Structure formats: structure tokens, C-alpha cells
Amino acid sequence: MASPYEDPRDRYAGDLFGEMALAETTTAPRPAAPLFPGLAICAIASIAAAWLSEHYGMPIILMGLLLGLALNFIAADPRTHRGLDFASRTFLRIGIVILGTQVTFAQIGMLGLLPFVALLAVMASAFAGGLLGARMAGQSRESGLLSGGATAICGASAALALYGVIGKDRLSQAQFALSLVGIALASALAMSFYPLLADALALNDRQAGFLIGASIHDVAQAIGGGYAYSDAAGSYATIVKLARVAMLAPLVALVSLLFLRGSGGGEAQPIWRRLALPWFITAFLAVVILNSLISVPPVLTESALTVSKTLLLLAVTATAMRSRMDLIMQMGWRALMPVLGATIASLVVALLFALFVI
């Protein structure tokens, strides 16, 4: 029975509020957006990037990045988000796993102890150069870490793997996209300039192969730059570069262990948690071990490389399409300083070892 002091309108209002709350809790969840729209747009842009690369001689990863950034307005449509996110994450991880088919421990052993130690020194210098460049330009430590690691290992592939560990909460996607552009540009310039530098200094094939294989960012461009000097230099540059690729898993473990803190921004995670590698890096290492134990036919190795490069191209293009151009434009030239610092440091140290040690 209603109280004489109760306004009936309050009861109706309460009933109305209750019905609204009940409706909110019982409404069926919206179905997930389909993968197809985002994947289709990403695939079309990647095919266009491959065509431009083939006909104009530009690095395919750089073309994918630039086309993705030019088409980033398409990502304003929510229907594309799920497909683009799937390409930027899942295709990346699968591509990195397949990249392990290109490396064996026997190839690393062919270097010898002294060249391998020299290679580790070059990689450490790239890290130091990236961190120093970030500090001088007022950029974050994570930006320097990403640029240094990408320069030290294998360019965009390593950058994508490291970004999976660093995360969007520590490094914005716009900063990551701009770093990718800088890494791709630096690698393209290095492929053209470093063989000319080796020729001007009259380096022998072994010295030139070490310089090019130890300091050019991307795998294909390091190998191409080596063969542009000579066949012998190209063969040695391939060994040196693949030894760098094999260090991807230890690098990710090192970054997780020494630099990254808990996701909540508080205390560092326990050491056993930080030593746990992402599943795709563990799978990459497993593929390298398997590839070292069994003999894989060259045709399968070449096909695996094509698949890996295709998946990484799709991942890079999708990442660029999901980046905000307004934030990229706000960053300016300072955001590229970590890439520049890592590139110069690795070149100088690799050149010193090539001249006086190798």
C-alpha cells in the first residue's frame, strides 16, 4: 500500500529507471565487426605497394608504410578496425615465426668468434645510439629502445616484434609508425650508400660484406647491398645479417628483462615474468632450432621467405593505416632522431671493425 506522503510520480519514475537499467543489462551484445573490410583494404594497399616497389625500385616495406599512411582516413570507418588490427597483430606474429626458416646456427658458426664478437659490439652501439638520440631530442626511452633494436637486428620486423613487448601504453602508435618510416628510409639510403663507401675505402670482399651485413637495417637490403659490391661480399653479408636475425629472440628477452616495468606503471614485474617471451618469439626460436637440425629444401626456404615478407608487408601497411596523421605531423623531426642516432652509431662501429679487425 502506497504511503500517503509518497508522490505517485516517484514510483513511476523509479519503475521507469528500473526498466531502463533492466533493458541495458539484458540487451543482446552487438556482433563483432567482420574481418573482411579491413583485410581487403589492407591487401589492396599492399598489392599496390608491391607493384610500386617492383616498377620503381623502392623498398617494398617503405611503399607499404607510405601508402598505409596516405590511406589512413579509411580507418575512420569502424567496420575496418577489426580486420586492420588482425593484420597488424596476427600477420606480424606469423610472419616473424616463418622468418626463422631463414636462419641456422651453422650459419652463425661460420662467422667465427672474433667477427661474432664484433657483430655484438655493432648491435650494442646501435642500441646506445638510439637511446642517446632519443635523449638528445627529448623523446622517450622506449622510442630509443625501439629504434636501436630495429637497427641492430632486422629493421621493420624487429621493430614490430619489439613494439609487441613495449605496448601502446608506453609508445604511441603514431610514434611507432613514424619510427617505422624512419627505419625504412634509413635502410633504403644505406643500401645505396654503404657499397659506394666500401668501394671508396677499397675494402676487400670480407670487409665490405661485414660492413654491409652488420649495419644495414633490413634483411633484403643488406643482402642486396652486399651483392651490389661483389658476389663474395654478398655471401658474407648474408651470413652476417642472418646472424643478426638470429639474435631477435635474445633481444626481446633482454628488453623485457632490463627495461620494461609492470603494465600498471608501478613496481617491476618478477624476473620470471619478464623473462617469459611472447609466444611468437618462442616459436621463432623453435623454428630456428628445427631449421638447424634438419635439412630444408631450398625451394621451401625461398617460399617461406616470400610468405614471411608478404605477411610482414600486410602488418606494416595495416599499422600505418591505423595511425593518426595529425599526431605524426605534430611530432616533427625530433621523433626521427633515435633512428638517426642508431644508424650513425652502427655505421661508425661497423666501419671501424671492418677496417681494423675483420
Secondary structure as GFF3:
##gff-version 3
##sequence-region A 1 358
A	DSSP	alpha_helix	8	26	.	.	.	ID=ss1
A	DSSP	alpha_helix	36	56	.	.	.	ID=ss2
A	DSSP	alpha_helix	60	70	.	.	.	ID=ss3
A	DSSP	three_ten_helix	72	76	.	.	.	ID=ss4
A	DSSP	three_ten_helix	78	80	.	.	.	ID=ss5
A	DSSP	alpha_helix	81	86	.	.	.	ID=ss6
A	DSSP	pi_helix	87	91	.	.	.	ID=ss7
A	DSSP	alpha_helix	92	99	.	.	.	ID=ss8
A	DSSP	three_ten_helix	100	102	.	.	.	ID=ss9
A	DSSP	alpha_helix	105	109	.	.	.	ID=ss10
A	DSSP	alpha_helix	113	136	.	.	.	ID=ss11
A	DSSP	alpha_helix	141	152	.	.	.	ID=ss12
A	DSSP	alpha_helix	156	166	.	.	.	ID=ss13
A	DSSP	alpha_helix	173	200	.	.	.	ID=ss14
A	DSSP	alpha_helix	205	215	.	.	.	ID=ss15
A	DSSP	alpha_helix	219	229	.	.	.	ID=ss16
A	DSSP	alpha_helix	231	246	.	.	.	ID=ss17
A	DSSP	alpha_helix	248	258	.	.	.	ID=ss18
A	DSSP	alpha_helix	271	275	.	.	.	ID=ss19
A	DSSP	alpha_helix	279	293	.	.	.	ID=ss20
A	DSSP	alpha_helix	298	321	.	.	.	ID=ss21
A	DSSP	alpha_helix	325	331	.	.	.	ID=ss22
A	DSSP	three_ten_helix	333	336	.	.	.	ID=ss23
A	DSSP	alpha_helix	337	356	.	.	.	ID=ss24
###
